[in-house]
């Protein structure tokens, strides 16, 4: 053991006491490893960050979709949902009316705002203070008396307000009486396909990180081997030099852990100022689990040692030099093919499974995908070597680049390993997303040609008057092209309470009623029964002249108005028409003079709006104008298609993670490129001294990067398409390739490499000075 410790310690000393060359090599290794470690630490903190957000979301849960309403008490509060949007960004809003001194406080505030006052999140306070937010200020129209604390927000960028009001009456969702906050219902578990998607996203995002860490610990490999050869000359044996190499690699990795921890702390502290794809977190949320931190702290140095020893397996370090300088033996292909084939074999038994045919084995999926992606890193060195040995003559820059690639194709391959793995995984994921998107995307049925927004007025004694006034105001609102005549509606049954048969009851002018049904003829005073509507079996039973029906009957323990309505003898038949909001409506249609005032007070109002597409703020103008008539008036933007929320959440997580990985790829590639240039400093200076033009050398460096990148991206595309096809077969989807997305993924990878190459040109120019020939 003493011998082992002595050799490892000697390697560690070489890492930090080798003069400027040793320090630069160690710093480059530490930076490369540190960037990967920082991203790993952020990744290990993701579960805790999501858990902290969910916990705060759960603690502030208020509306519970209750059928029955609890009685008023000293410890109750009436809460109404008043969510809105501003320029496409959602704003969470609540109207609150405490009913006693013991009313529970929502998390994040110390006292309820009084009527006409509100408390807001810090992000909303900043937005309201912006010069171009006049529409939002007019809409919320309350005096800000405080801010909501972190306990009441999911993240620092969340837009939220709580407004104090008076006169709220609980009528069921979205206005309810509660006596505590919290206790959100348990979320449904992910279905097998979404679980598979989540697993693949995690693997694809973490694999490039592991590849970059493995690449970083091999910085300065050629100089290290020459130094170890010198140790053999003074008596060290092969095992000793390998232990010394292991100590040097471990020390660089440990320093990288410290760098990574520092970068992580900086990123953690800046988290409150960052927002990616609508997701923001507080710094304290980014708290990695101790067990996962321990795994990273152990795995990174262990991987560094393993990679170093694996790299030395083909290098015989002898006293008179390194056999690496001789013509290397050709790389073997067979064992490199074993990895992806083994991965495919692990995935094969799960073909055709999914939501209806059983769950996927997470361990087999993980192992299979990892083996396939690792196979990319194993195949690239063979592919680069096989191609560059056959490259012929050309311009001077091309010949310099080709010769360098022929002498050190392994180094060039390592440079693109991370990019290739990232692109292969991204292509496979893109195919999987595109293949299953149809299962998680559904048509809303909303006809965005007939209308782009709806405005709903809750039931009250003033609904008819308010809806008519709102129609006139909206017709004059900037950005509104047209507004349909107002419609009011409620339910109707054959009994005043717990009716067995129920139907829709709609009132409006003849022009308004023609929006929801096909009328034979119409004049004020007519009543129609809409027959043949979807999911309506009650209208035919209720539409008998002389029958007394009840508008707004009560159900369970909820007391309705139950206003009697007698079916007239002159009842007319109508046919259903597709609604702008989708579907059709059966039941009864009543013109204004046939409706009693008491029945009208139980009905809610609806308006359909067409917007001017040339006005980008049209929807915000509508919301602000509607808010002037009451805080509970709901404005809804219509969309033709919508996706399942969890599918969108996974996609958002992918984009956030991919952004971080791309930043890591760019930074690590730049470090790798600088390390390669530093290794060739004397050679570059000598070529310049012999008269080689700097432009030629710059072009040769570009070719040295472009050739391996092109080969790596070609291989990554092939592997990505294969993996994507297998994943689609696993989810029982038809295999289809979106070539535009595939080319875009490959283009992004190539773009990152080109940007890094151009960033490395200024250091390259400095390295080509004659001073680079100095030695000691």
Residue pairs with C-beta under 8 A, 6 or more apart in sequence:
4 243
7 240
7 243
7 244
7 247
8 243
8 244
8 246
8 247
8 250
9 247
10 244
10 247
11 243
11 244
11 245
11 246
11 247
11 248
11 249
11 250
11 251
12 247
12 248
12 250
12 251
14 22
14 227
14 244
14 247
14 248
15 22
15 25
15 26
15 247
15 248
15 251
15 252
15 255
16 22
16 23
16 26
16 251
18 25
18 26
18 227
21 223
24 678
25 219
25 220
25 223
25 224
25 675
26 251
26 252
26 255
28 216
28 219
28 220
28 671
28 674
28 675
28 678
29 216
29 217
29 219
29 220
29 252
29 253
29 255
29 256
30 252
30 255
30 256
30 258
30 259
31 216
31 256
31 259
31 671
32 212
32 213
32 215
32 216
32 217
32 219
32 256
32 668
32 671
32 672
33 213
33 216
33 217
33 252
33 253
33 255
33 256
33 257
33 259
33 260
33 300
33 304
34 255
34 256
34 257
34 258
34 259
34 260
34 262
34 263
35 212
35 259
35 260
35 263
35 664
35 667
35 668
35 671
36 209
36 210
36 212
36 213
36 216
36 256
36 260
36 300
36 664
36 668
37 213
37 256
37 257
37 259
37 260
37 261
37 263
37 264
37 296
37 300
38 259
38 260
38 261
38 263
38 264
38 267
39 209
39 660
39 661
39 664
40 206
40 209
40 260
40 296
40 300
41 260
41 261
41 264
41 288
41 293
41 296
42 264
42 267
42 286
42 660
43 205
43 206
43 209
43 657
44 288
44 289
44 292
44 293
44 295
44 296
45 268
45 285
45 286
45 287
45 288
45 289
47 289
48 285
48 286
48 287
48 288
48 289
49 281
49 285
49 286
49 287
52 281
52 282
52 284
52 285
52 287
53 154
53 155
53 281
53 285
56 107
56 150
56 151
56 152
56 153
56 154
57 154
57 184
58 182
58 183
58 184
59 107
59 151
59 181
59 182
60 106
60 107
60 108
60 152
60 181
60 182
61 181
61 182
61 183
61 184
62 79
62 94
62 106
62 176
62 178
62 181
63 79
63 81
63 173
63 174
63 176
64 176
64 178
65 173
66 172
66 173
66 176
67 172
67 555
67 556
67 557
67 558
68 556
68 557
68 558
69 170
69 171
69 172
69 176
69 177
69 558
70 76
70 177
70 178
70 179
72 99
72 177
73 99
73 100
73 179
74 99
74 100
74 101
74 102
74 103
75 100
75 102
75 103
75 104
75 179
76 99
76 100
76 103
76 177
76 178
76 179
77 96
77 97
77 98
77 99
77 103
77 104
77 112
77 177
77 178
77 179
78 96
78 97
78 99
78 168
78 169
78 170
78 175
78 176
78 177
79 94
79 95
79 96
79 175
79 176
79 177
79 178
80 94
80 95
80 96
80 165
80 168
80 174
80 175
80 176
80 631
80 632
81 93
81 94
81 95
81 173
81 174
81 175
82 93
82 94
82 95
82 163
82 631
82 632
83 90
83 91
83 92
83 93
84 90
84 91
84 93
84 139
84 623
84 627
84 635
85 91
85 619
85 620
85 623
85 637
86 127
86 133
86 135
86 136
86 159
86 620
86 623
87 617
87 620
89 159
89 278
90 159
91 124
91 159
91 160
91 161
92 158
92 159
92 160
92 161
93 140
93 160
93 161
93 162
93 163
94 106
94 161
94 162
94 163
95 163
95 164
95 165
95 168
95 631
95 632
96 106
96 112
96 113
96 162
96 163
96 164
96 165
97 164
97 165
97 166
97 167
97 168
98 112
99 177
103 112
104 178
104 179
104 180
104 181
105 111
105 112
105 181
106 152
106 162
106 181
107 149
107 151
107 152
107 181
108 148
108 149
108 150
108 151
108 152
108 153
109 119
109 146
109 148
109 149
109 152
109 162
110 146
111 146
112 162
112 164
113 119
113 142
113 145
113 146
113 162
113 163
113 164
114 145
114 164
115 164
115 165
115 166
116 142
116 143
116 164
117 142
117 143
117 144
117 145
117 163
117 164
118 140
118 142
118 143
118 144
118 145
118 161
118 162
118 163
118 164
119 144
119 145
119 146
119 147
119 148
119 161
119 162
120 128
120 144
120 147
120 148
120 160
120 161
120 162
121 147
121 148
121 152
121 153
121 158
121 159
121 160
121 161
122 147
122 148
122 156
123 156
123 157
123 158
123 159
124 159
124 160
124 161
125 144
125 147
127 133
127 136
127 159
128 136
128 137
128 140
128 144
135 617
135 620
135 621
135 623
135 624
136 620
136 624
138 624
138 627
138 628
139 620
139 623
139 624
139 627
140 161
140 163
140 627
141 627
141 628
142 163
142 164
148 160
148 161
148 162
150 156
150 282
152 160
153 160
155 275
155 279
155 280
155 281
155 282
156 272
156 273
156 280
156 281
156 282
157 275
157 278
157 280
158 280
163 631
165 631
168 175
169 175
170 176
170 177
171 458
171 459
172 558
174 632
174 634
175 458
175 632
190 198
190 646
191 355
192 353
192 354
192 355
192 358
192 359
192 360
193 354
193 355
193 436
193 439
193 731
194 440
194 646
194 647
194 650
195 359
195 360
195 362
196 354
196 360
196 365
196 727
196 730
196 731
197 432
197 433
197 436
197 647
197 650
198 650
198 653
199 360
199 362
199 365
199 366
200 365
200 369
200 425
200 428
200 429
200 432
200 727
201 429
201 650
201 653
201 654
201 657
203 366
203 369
203 370
203 373
203 425
204 369
204 373
204 422
204 425
204 426
204 428
204 429
205 425
205 654
205 657
205 658
205 660
205 661
207 370
207 373
207 374
207 421
207 422
207 425
208 418
208 419
208 421
208 422
208 425
208 661
208 664
208 665
209 661
209 664
210 303
211 377
211 417
211 418
211 421
212 418
212 664
212 665
212 668
213 256
213 300
213 303
213 304
214 303
214 307
214 417
215 414
215 415
215 417
215 418
215 668
215 672
216 256
216 668
216 671
216 672
217 249
217 252
217 253
217 303
217 304
217 307
217 308
218 307
218 308
218 311
218 414
219 252
219 671
219 672
219 675
220 675
220 679
221 311
221 411
222 322
222 324
222 408
222 679
223 679
224 245
224 248
225 312
225 315
225 317
225 322
225 324
226 321
226 322
228 236
228 241
228 244
228 245
228 317
228 322
229 317
229 318
229 319
229 320
229 321
229 322
231 240
231 241
231 244
232 238
232 241
232 317
232 318
232 319
233 319
233 320
236 244
238 317
241 317
242 309
242 312
245 308
245 309
245 312
246 305
246 308
246 309
248 308
249 304
249 305
249 307
249 308
250 301
250 304
250 305
252 304
253 300
253 301
253 303
253 304
253 305
254 301
256 300
256 304
257 296
257 297
257 300
257 301
267 286
268 283
268 286
269 283
271 280
271 281
271 282
271 283
271 285
271 286
272 280
272 281
272 282
272 283
274 280
276 655
276 656
276 659
277 652
277 655
277 656
278 652
279 652
279 656
314 328
314 329
315 322
315 323
315 324
316 322
316 323
330 385
331 381
331 382
331 385
332 382
333 382
335 378
336 375
336 378
336 379
336 382
337 375
337 379
339 371
339 372
339 374
339 375
339 378
340 371
340 372
340 375
340 376
340 379
340 719
340 722
342 368
342 371
343 367
343 368
343 369
343 370
343 371
343 372
343 375
344 368
344 372
344 722
344 726
345 368
346 364
346 365
346 367
346 368
346 371
347 364
347 365
347 368
347 369
347 726
347 727
347 730
349 364
350 360
350 361
350 364
350 365
350 730
351 726
351 729
351 730
352 729
352 730
352 732
353 359
353 360
353 730
353 731
353 732
354 360
354 730
354 731
354 732
356 732
357 732
360 730
369 723
372 424
372 719
372 722
372 723
373 421
373 424
373 425
373 719
373 723
375 719
376 417
376 420
376 421
376 424
376 715
376 716
376 719
377 417
377 420
377 421
379 715
379 719
380 413
380 416
380 417
380 420
380 708
380 711
380 712
380 715
381 409
381 410
381 413
381 414
383 413
383 711
383 712
383 715
384 405
384 409
384 412
384 413
384 707
384 708
384 711
384 712
385 409
385 410
385 413
387 707
387 711
388 402
388 405
388 406
388 409
388 707
389 406
391 402
391 405
391 406
391 707
393 399
394 402
395 699
396 692
396 696
396 700
397 696
397 697
397 699
397 700
397 703
398 700
398 703
400 687
400 696
400 697
400 700
400 703
401 699
401 700
401 701
401 702
401 703
401 704
401 707
402 703
402 707
404 412
404 680
404 700
404 704
405 412
405 704
405 707
405 708
409 708
411 676
412 704
412 707
412 708
413 708
413 712
414 672
415 669
415 672
415 673
415 676
415 705
415 708
416 708
416 709
416 711
416 712
416 713
416 753
417 712
418 665
418 668
418 669
419 665
419 669
419 709
419 712
419 713
419 716
419 749
419 752
419 753
420 712
420 713
420 715
420 716
420 749
421 716
422 661
422 662
422 665
422 749
423 713
423 716
423 717
423 720
423 745
423 746
423 748
423 749
424 715
424 716
424 717
424 719
424 720
424 723
425 720
425 723
426 658
426 720
426 745
426 748
427 716
427 717
427 720
427 721
427 723
427 724
427 741
427 742
427 745
427 746
428 720
428 721
428 723
428 724
428 727
429 654
429 724
430 724
430 738
430 741
430 742
430 745
431 720
431 721
431 724
431 725
431 727
431 728
431 736
431 737
431 738
431 741
432 724
432 727
432 728
432 731
433 651
433 654
434 736
434 738
434 741
435 727
435 728
435 731
435 733
435 734
435 735
435 736
436 731
436 733
437 643
437 647
440 643
440 644
440 646
440 647
441 641
441 642
441 643
441 644
441 647
442 641
442 642
442 643
443 640
443 641
444 582
444 638
444 639
444 640
444 641
444 642
445 581
445 582
445 583
446 580
446 581
446 582
446 638
446 639
446 640
447 578
447 579
447 580
447 581
447 582
447 638
448 638
448 639
448 640
450 580
450 608
450 610
451 484
451 580
451 581
451 608
451 609
451 610
451 638
452 609
452 610
452 611
452 619
452 637
452 638
453 608
453 609
453 611
453 619
453 622
453 635
453 636
453 637
453 638
454 580
454 581
454 606
454 607
454 608
454 609
454 635
454 636
454 638
455 470
455 474
455 606
455 607
455 609
455 622
455 626
455 633
455 634
455 635
455 636
456 604
456 605
456 606
456 633
456 634
456 635
456 636
457 463
457 466
457 467
457 470
457 604
457 605
457 606
457 607
457 629
457 630
457 633
458 604
458 630
458 632
458 633
458 634
459 490
459 552
459 601
459 602
459 603
459 604
460 466
460 601
461 601
463 488
463 600
463 601
463 603
463 604
463 605
464 486
464 488
464 592
464 600
464 603
464 605
466 605
466 629
466 630
467 486
467 488
467 605
467 606
467 607
468 486
469 629
470 486
470 605
470 607
470 626
470 629
470 633
471 483
471 485
471 486
471 607
473 625
473 628
473 629
474 480
474 483
474 607
474 609
474 622
474 625
474 626
475 482
475 483
477 621
477 622
477 625
478 615
478 617
478 618
478 621
479 611
479 612
479 615
479 617
479 618
479 619
479 621
479 622
480 609
480 610
480 611
480 612
480 618
480 621
480 622
481 609
481 610
481 611
481 612
482 609
482 610
483 607
483 608
483 609
483 610
484 511
484 512
484 515
484 607
484 608
484 609
485 508
485 509
485 511
485 512
485 515
486 508
486 512
486 605
486 606
486 607
487 506
487 507
487 508
487 512
487 513
487 515
487 516
487 605
487 606
487 607
488 506
488 507
488 508
488 600
488 603
488 604
488 605
488 606
489 504
489 505
489 506
489 507
489 603
489 604
489 606
490 505
490 551
490 552
490 599
490 602
490 603
490 604
491 502
491 503
491 504
491 505
491 551
491 552
491 553
492 502
492 503
492 504
492 505
492 542
492 549
492 550
492 551
492 552
492 553
492 565
492 587
492 588
493 499
493 500
493 501
493 502
493 503
493 542
493 549
493 550
493 553
494 500
494 501
494 541
494 542
494 547
494 549
494 550
495 550
495 553
496 550
496 553
496 554
496 560
496 562
496 564
497 553
497 554
497 555
497 559
497 560
497 562
498 553
498 554
498 555
498 556
499 550
499 553
499 555
501 538
501 541
501 542
502 538
502 553
503 536
503 538
503 539
503 542
503 586
503 587
503 588
504 536
504 585
504 586
504 587
504 588
505 549
505 551
505 565
505 587
505 588
505 590
505 599
505 603
506 513
506 516
506 585
506 587
506 588
506 589
506 590
507 589
507 590
507 591
507 592
507 595
507 600
507 603
508 589
508 591
508 592
509 524
509 591
509 592
510 519
510 522
510 523
510 524
510 526
510 591
513 519
513 522
513 528
513 589
513 591
514 522
514 577
515 577
515 579
515 580
515 608
516 530
516 576
516 577
516 579
516 584
516 585
516 589
517 528
517 530
517 574
517 575
517 576
517 577
517 585
517 589
518 574
518 575
518 576
518 577
519 528
519 572
519 574
519 589
520 572
520 573
520 574
521 572
522 528
522 591
523 591
524 591
524 592
524 593
524 594
525 591
525 593
525 594
526 570
526 572
526 591
526 594
527 567
527 568
527 570
527 571
527 572
527 588
527 589
527 590
527 591
527 594
528 571
528 572
528 573
528 574
528 588
528 589
528 590
529 539
529 543
529 571
529 572
529 573
529 574
529 587
529 588
529 589
530 536
530 539
530 574
530 575
530 576
530 585
530 586
530 587
530 588
530 589
531 539
531 540
531 543
531 573
531 574
531 575
531 586
532 575
532 576
532 586
533 539
533 576
533 584
533 585
533 586
533 587
534 576
534 583
534 584
534 586
535 586
536 586
536 587
538 586
538 587
539 586
539 587
539 588
542 549
542 567
542 588
543 567
543 571
543 588
544 567
545 567
545 568
545 569
545 570
545 571
546 566
546 567
546 569
547 566
547 567
548 564
548 565
548 566
548 567
549 564
549 565
549 566
549 567
549 588
550 560
550 562
550 563
550 564
550 565
551 561
551 562
551 563
551 564
551 565
551 599
551 602
551 603
552 560
552 561
552 562
552 563
552 599
552 602
552 603
553 560
553 562
554 560
554 562
560 602
561 598
561 601
561 602
563 596
563 598
563 599
563 601
563 602
565 596
565 599
567 588
568 594
574 589
576 584
576 585
576 586
577 584
578 584
579 585
580 608
580 638
581 608
581 638
609 622
611 618
611 619
611 622
612 618
615 621
619 635
619 637
622 635
623 635
626 633
626 635
627 633
662 748
662 752
665 752
666 752
666 755
666 756
669 752
669 753
669 756
670 756
670 759
670 760
673 705
673 756
673 757
673 760
674 760
674 763
677 684
677 701
677 760
677 763
677 764
677 767
678 767
680 767
681 767
681 772
682 772
682 773
682 775
684 697
684 764
684 767
684 768
684 772
685 767
685 768
685 769
685 770
685 771
685 772
685 773
686 773
687 697
687 768
688 694
688 697
688 768
688 769
688 770
689 770
689 773
694 765
694 768
697 764
697 768
698 761
698 764
698 765
701 757
701 760
701 761
701 764
702 757
705 753
705 757
706 753
709 749
709 750
709 753
710 750
713 746
713 749
713 750
716 746
716 749
717 742
717 746
720 742
720 745
721 737
721 742
724 735
724 737
725 735
728 734
728 735
728 736
729 735
